[in-house]
Amino acid sequence: MTLTRRRFVHLAAGAASIPALPRAAYAQAYPTRPITVMVFVGAGGTPDIIARLIGQALTQRLGQSVLVENRPGAGGNLALQAVARAPADGYTLLQVATPHATNVTLYEKSPVNLTNDIVPIAGTNYDSFVMLVHPSFAAKTVPELIAHAKANPGKVNLASSGTANLTHLAAELFRMRTGIDWVHVPFRGTPAAHAALLAGEVQVMVDAVASALPHVQSGALRAIGVSATARMPVLPNVPPISDFVPGYEVIGWLGYGAPKGTPPDIVEKLHREINAVLAEPAINSRLRELGSTPRPGSTADFAKLIADDTEKWGKVVKFAGLKVD
């Protein structure tokens, strides 16, 4: 994993260090036709909404349509495989996300993966998570939850919106850091998991702030900790979980990648334009309305984030004994 991580960061750093100077006619003219962005979820999901939002702004800046193609399935691997096998010419891009980093370990037999087959371009935004409990649950705080779970091993039911996605892995990281024992109950999507938690059929869930916020604000669910390392403006009275579990942090992120071998000039141009889009007040404001924080930065920064999370979540996947053939 370490060698792959170093190679991935080095590849991105090398691309970022090359001046954005035209070296060929196609690079000068790029883009000359529409660009397709493969999105790993179906239409209407938050990543899809963000991809379309940024795509519209990129269309105006690049003078060519930036189209979204939804390719859900295999935890994001179907979209990744489609991009990895596409021509490395900048016309087929991947909306890169945290699941692609976890899949490096989860789908270790996959013929393609993020760190071997995709060149990072730019990060776009990140999301924090919140630990939720049913208001009737005995534990009202993170320390109380830990104490209750240790006193009642295997009797606390934890909901997730699907096995091995970030709502599950965030809880597994918590379990790994605290040594507690609970029962994982996966559901097919967030609405089903929320319904079970609201009904008191399960007691705990770690969910994205954006999707959990309406239930917290209505009082239907209690927020006891956030996965960010500082308090969040939208949940000012909820402490970071790391206040009680040192080193605990969960951030979901999105960005863009291209097939390995894409010319550095094109990578640099896309990086520059994506960062310019993120700086637009309307885009910045809309991302925050969606519960996301814009994350502009260098290509090397994005590559390091991906590499660090690939290593971090790889350890959690192995701890939880998760594996997909």
C-alpha positions as CSV (number, residue, x, y, z in Angstrom):
1,M,0.0,0.0,0.0
2,T,2.8,2.4,0.9
3,L,4.5,1.9,-2.5
4,T,1.3,2.5,-4.3
5,R,0.6,5.6,-2.2
6,R,4.1,7.1,-2.9
7,R,3.7,6.3,-6.7
8,F,0.3,7.9,-6.8
9,V,1.3,11.1,-5.0
10,H,4.5,11.3,-7.1
11,L,2.5,11.0,-10.3
12,A,0.2,13.8,-9.3
13,A,3.0,16.0,-8.1
14,G,4.9,15.5,-11.4
15,A,1.8,16.5,-13.4
16,A,1.2,19.6,-11.3
17,S,4.8,20.7,-11.5
18,I,4.8,20.9,-15.3
19,P,4.0,24.4,-16.5
20,A,0.7,24.8,-18.3
21,L,2.3,25.6,-21.7
22,P,0.9,24.3,-25.0
23,R,3.0,21.4,-26.4
24,A,0.8,20.1,-29.1
25,A,-2.1,21.4,-31.3
26,Y,-4.7,19.2,-29.5
27,A,-3.6,20.5,-26.1
28,Q,-3.8,24.1,-27.3
29,A,-7.3,23.6,-28.7
30,Y,-8.7,21.4,-25.9
31,P,-11.5,20.9,-25.6
32,T,-12.9,20.8,-29.1
33,R,-15.9,18.6,-28.3
34,P,-18.1,17.7,-25.3
35,I,-16.6,16.2,-22.2
36,T,-18.3,13.4,-20.3
37,V,-18.1,13.0,-16.5
38,M,-18.9,9.6,-15.2
39,V,-20.8,9.8,-11.9
40,F,-20.9,6.8,-9.6
41,V,-24.5,7.3,-8.3
42,G,-27.8,7.6,-9.9
43,A,-29.5,10.8,-11.0
44,G,-30.7,13.0,-8.1
45,G,-28.1,12.0,-5.5
46,T,-26.0,14.7,-4.0
47,P,-22.9,13.7,-6.0
48,D,-24.9,13.9,-9.2
49,I,-26.3,17.3,-8.2
50,I,-22.8,18.6,-7.5
51,A,-21.5,17.1,-10.8
52,R,-24.2,18.8,-12.8
53,L,-23.7,22.1,-10.9
54,I,-20.0,22.2,-11.6
55,G,-20.5,20.8,-15.1
56,Q,-22.7,23.7,-16.1
57,A,-20.1,26.2,-14.9
58,L,-17.3,24.4,-16.6
59,T,-19.4,24.4,-19.8
60,Q,-19.4,28.2,-19.8
61,R,-15.7,28.5,-19.0
62,L,-14.5,25.8,-21.5
63,G,-16.8,26.6,-24.4
64,Q,-17.8,22.9,-24.7
65,S,-20.6,21.0,-23.0
66,V,-19.6,19.1,-19.9
67,L,-22.1,16.2,-19.7
68,V,-22.9,13.9,-16.8
69,E,-23.3,10.2,-17.4
70,N,-24.6,8.2,-14.4
71,R,-22.9,4.8,-14.0
72,P,-23.9,3.5,-10.6
73,G,-23.0,0.0,-9.4
74,A,-20.3,-2.0,-7.6
75,G,-19.7,0.7,-5.0
76,G,-18.5,3.1,-7.7
77,N,-16.3,0.7,-9.6
78,L,-18.4,0.6,-12.7
79,A,-17.9,4.3,-13.3
80,L,-14.2,4.0,-12.5
81,Q,-13.7,1.1,-14.9
82,A,-15.4,3.0,-17.7
83,V,-13.1,5.9,-17.2
84,A,-9.9,3.8,-16.7
85,R,-10.6,2.1,-20.1
86,A,-11.5,5.3,-22.0
87,P,-8.9,7.1,-24.2
88,A,-6.6,9.3,-22.1
89,D,-7.5,12.4,-24.0
90,G,-9.4,14.5,-21.4
91,Y,-12.8,13.8,-22.9
92,T,-13.9,11.2,-20.3
93,L,-13.5,12.1,-16.7
94,L,-14.4,10.5,-13.4
95,Q,-16.1,12.1,-10.5
96,V,-13.8,10.7,-7.9
97,A,-15.2,10.0,-4.4
98,T,-14.2,8.5,-1.1
99,P,-15.7,5.0,-2.0
100,H,-13.2,4.8,-4.8
101,A,-10.4,5.0,-2.2
102,T,-12.0,2.4,0.0
103,N,-12.5,0.1,-2.9
104,V,-8.8,-0.3,-3.5
105,T,-8.8,-2.6,-0.5
106,L,-12.4,-3.8,-0.5
107,Y,-12.2,-5.0,-4.2
108,E,-8.6,-6.0,-4.1
109,K,-9.0,-8.4,-7.0
110,S,-10.5,-5.7,-9.3
111,P,-8.6,-5.4,-12.6
112,V,-8.5,-1.6,-12.2
113,N,-8.4,0.7,-9.2
114,L,-8.1,4.4,-8.3
115,T,-4.5,4.6,-7.4
116,N,-3.2,2.6,-10.4
117,D,-5.5,3.8,-13.2
118,I,-6.7,7.3,-12.5
119,V,-4.8,10.6,-12.5
120,P,-6.1,13.1,-9.9
121,I,-7.2,16.5,-11.3
122,A,-8.8,18.5,-8.5
123,G,-10.9,18.1,-5.4
124,T,-14.2,19.9,-5.3
125,N,-15.8,19.6,-1.9
126,Y,-16.0,17.6,1.3
127,D,-18.7,16.5,3.8
128,S,-18.7,15.8,7.5
129,F,-20.7,13.1,9.3
130,V,-22.8,13.1,12.4
131,M,-23.5,10.3,15.0
132,L,-27.2,10.0,15.6
133,V,-29.3,8.2,18.2
134,H,-33.0,7.8,18.8
135,P,-34.1,10.3,21.4
136,S,-35.4,7.4,23.6
137,F,-32.0,5.7,23.6
138,A,-30.3,5.5,27.0
139,A,-27.0,7.1,25.8
140,K,-27.3,10.9,25.2
141,T,-23.6,11.6,24.6
142,V,-20.6,9.8,23.0
143,P,-19.1,8.8,26.3
144,E,-22.4,7.4,27.4
145,L,-22.7,5.5,24.2
146,I,-19.3,3.9,24.6
147,A,-20.1,3.0,28.3
148,H,-23.5,1.6,27.3
149,A,-22.1,-0.5,24.5
150,K,-19.3,-1.9,26.6
151,A,-21.8,-2.8,29.3
152,N,-24.1,-4.4,26.8
153,P,-21.9,-6.0,24.2
154,G,-23.7,-7.1,21.0
155,K,-27.0,-5.5,22.1
156,V,-26.7,-2.1,20.4
157,N,-28.0,-2.1,16.8
158,L,-26.2,0.2,14.3
159,A,-27.8,1.2,11.1
160,S,-26.0,2.0,7.8
161,S,-27.2,2.8,4.3
162,G,-25.3,-0.1,3.0
163,T,-22.4,-2.5,3.8
164,A,-18.9,-1.0,3.2
165,N,-20.1,2.5,2.3
166,L,-19.0,5.4,4.4
167,T,-21.9,5.3,6.8
168,H,-20.8,1.8,7.7
169,L,-17.0,2.4,7.6
170,A,-17.3,5.5,9.8
171,A,-19.0,3.4,12.4
172,E,-16.4,0.6,12.0
173,L,-13.6,3.3,12.6
174,F,-15.5,4.2,15.8
175,R,-15.6,0.6,16.8
176,M,-12.0,0.1,16.0
177,R,-11.0,3.2,18.1
178,T,-13.1,2.4,21.1
179,G,-13.2,-1.4,21.3
180,I,-17.0,-1.6,21.6
181,D,-19.1,-4.4,20.1
182,W,-22.4,-3.7,18.3
183,V,-24.6,-5.3,15.7
184,H,-24.4,-3.8,12.2
185,V,-27.7,-3.6,10.4
186,P,-27.3,-2.5,6.7
187,F,-30.2,-1.0,4.8
188,R,-30.7,-0.4,1.1
189,G,-30.2,3.4,1.1
190,T,-30.4,6.3,3.5
191,P,-34.2,6.6,3.6
192,A,-34.6,3.0,4.8
193,A,-31.9,3.4,7.5
194,H,-33.5,6.7,8.7
195,A,-36.9,5.0,8.9
196,A,-35.6,2.2,11.1
197,L,-33.8,4.7,13.4
198,L,-36.8,7.0,13.6
199,A,-38.9,3.9,14.5
200,G,-36.5,2.9,17.2
201,E,-35.7,-0.4,15.5
202,V,-32.0,0.5,15.6
203,Q,-30.3,2.8,18.1
204,V,-27.4,4.4,16.3
205,M,-26.3,5.6,12.9
206,V,-23.4,7.7,11.5
207,D,-24.7,9.7,8.6
208,A,-23.8,12.6,6.3
209,V,-24.7,15.9,7.9
210,A,-26.6,17.1,4.9
211,S,-29.1,14.1,4.9
212,A,-29.4,14.0,8.7
213,L,-29.9,17.7,9.4
214,P,-33.7,17.9,8.9
215,H,-34.3,15.1,11.4
216,V,-31.9,16.7,13.9
217,Q,-33.5,20.1,13.5
218,S,-37.0,18.6,14.0
219,G,-36.0,16.8,17.1
220,A,-36.8,13.4,15.7
221,L,-33.2,12.3,16.1
222,R,-30.5,13.3,18.5
223,A,-27.0,14.3,17.3
224,I,-24.3,13.4,19.8
225,G,-21.1,14.0,17.8
226,V,-19.7,15.2,14.5
227,S,-16.9,13.6,12.6
228,A,-15.1,16.8,11.9
229,T,-12.4,17.8,14.3
230,A,-14.1,21.1,15.2
231,R,-17.7,22.2,15.8
232,M,-19.7,22.9,12.8
233,P,-21.8,26.1,12.1
234,V,-24.9,24.0,11.3
235,L,-24.6,22.0,14.5
236,P,-22.9,24.4,16.9
237,N,-24.0,22.5,20.1
238,V,-22.7,19.1,18.9
239,P,-19.1,18.3,19.9
240,P,-16.6,16.6,17.7
241,I,-16.4,12.8,18.4
242,S,-12.6,13.3,18.5
243,D,-13.1,15.2,21.8
244,F,-13.8,11.7,23.3
245,V,-12.2,9.4,20.8
246,P,-8.7,10.7,19.9
247,G,-7.8,10.6,16.3
248,Y,-11.4,10.0,15.1
249,E,-12.2,11.9,11.9
250,V,-14.4,11.1,8.9
251,I,-14.6,13.3,5.8
252,G,-16.3,12.4,2.6
253,W,-15.0,14.1,-0.5
254,L,-15.6,14.5,-4.2
255,G,-13.3,15.6,-7.0
256,Y,-12.2,14.8,-10.6
257,G,-9.9,12.4,-12.2
258,A,-8.8,11.3,-15.7
259,P,-7.5,8.1,-17.2
260,K,-3.8,7.4,-16.6
261,G,-1.7,8.8,-19.4
262,T,-3.9,11.9,-19.9
263,P,-1.5,14.8,-21.0
264,P,-0.3,17.0,-18.1
265,D,-1.4,20.1,-20.1
266,I,-5.0,18.9,-20.1
267,V,-4.9,17.9,-16.4
268,E,-3.5,21.3,-15.5
269,K,-6.1,23.2,-17.6
270,L,-8.9,21.2,-16.0
271,H,-7.5,21.7,-12.6
272,R,-7.3,25.5,-13.1
273,E,-10.8,25.8,-14.5
274,I,-12.3,23.6,-11.7
275,N,-10.7,25.8,-9.1
276,A,-12.0,28.9,-10.8
277,V,-15.5,27.4,-10.8
278,L,-15.2,26.7,-7.0
279,A,-14.3,30.4,-6.5
280,E,-17.5,31.6,-8.1
281,P,-19.8,33.0,-5.4
282,A,-22.9,31.3,-6.7
283,I,-21.2,27.9,-6.9
284,N,-19.6,28.3,-3.5
285,S,-23.0,29.3,-2.0
286,R,-24.9,26.4,-3.6
287,L,-22.4,23.8,-2.4
288,R,-22.8,25.1,1.2
289,E,-26.6,24.9,0.8
290,L,-26.1,21.3,-0.1
291,G,-24.2,20.7,3.2
292,S,-20.8,20.6,1.5
293,T,-17.7,22.7,2.0
294,P,-15.8,23.8,-1.2
295,R,-12.3,22.3,-1.3
296,P,-10.1,24.0,-3.9
297,G,-6.4,23.2,-3.9
298,S,-3.5,21.8,-5.9
299,T,-3.5,18.5,-7.8
300,A,-0.8,17.3,-5.4
301,D,-3.0,18.1,-2.4
302,F,-5.9,16.1,-3.9
303,A,-3.6,13.2,-4.6
304,K,-2.3,13.2,-1.0
305,L,-5.9,13.2,0.3
306,I,-6.8,10.2,-1.9
307,A,-3.6,8.4,-0.9
308,D,-4.1,9.1,2.8
309,D,-7.7,7.9,2.7
310,T,-6.9,4.8,0.7
311,E,-4.5,3.8,3.5
312,K,-6.8,4.9,6.3
313,W,-9.9,3.1,5.1
314,G,-7.9,0.1,4.0
315,K,-7.1,-0.5,7.6
316,V,-10.7,-0.1,8.6
317,V,-11.9,-2.5,5.8
318,K,-9.4,-5.1,7.1
319,F,-10.3,-4.6,10.7
320,A,-14.0,-5.1,9.8
321,G,-13.2,-8.2,7.8
322,L,-14.9,-6.8,4.7
323,K,-14.1,-8.2,1.3
324,V,-15.8,-8.2,-2.1
325,D,-14.7,-10.6,-4.9
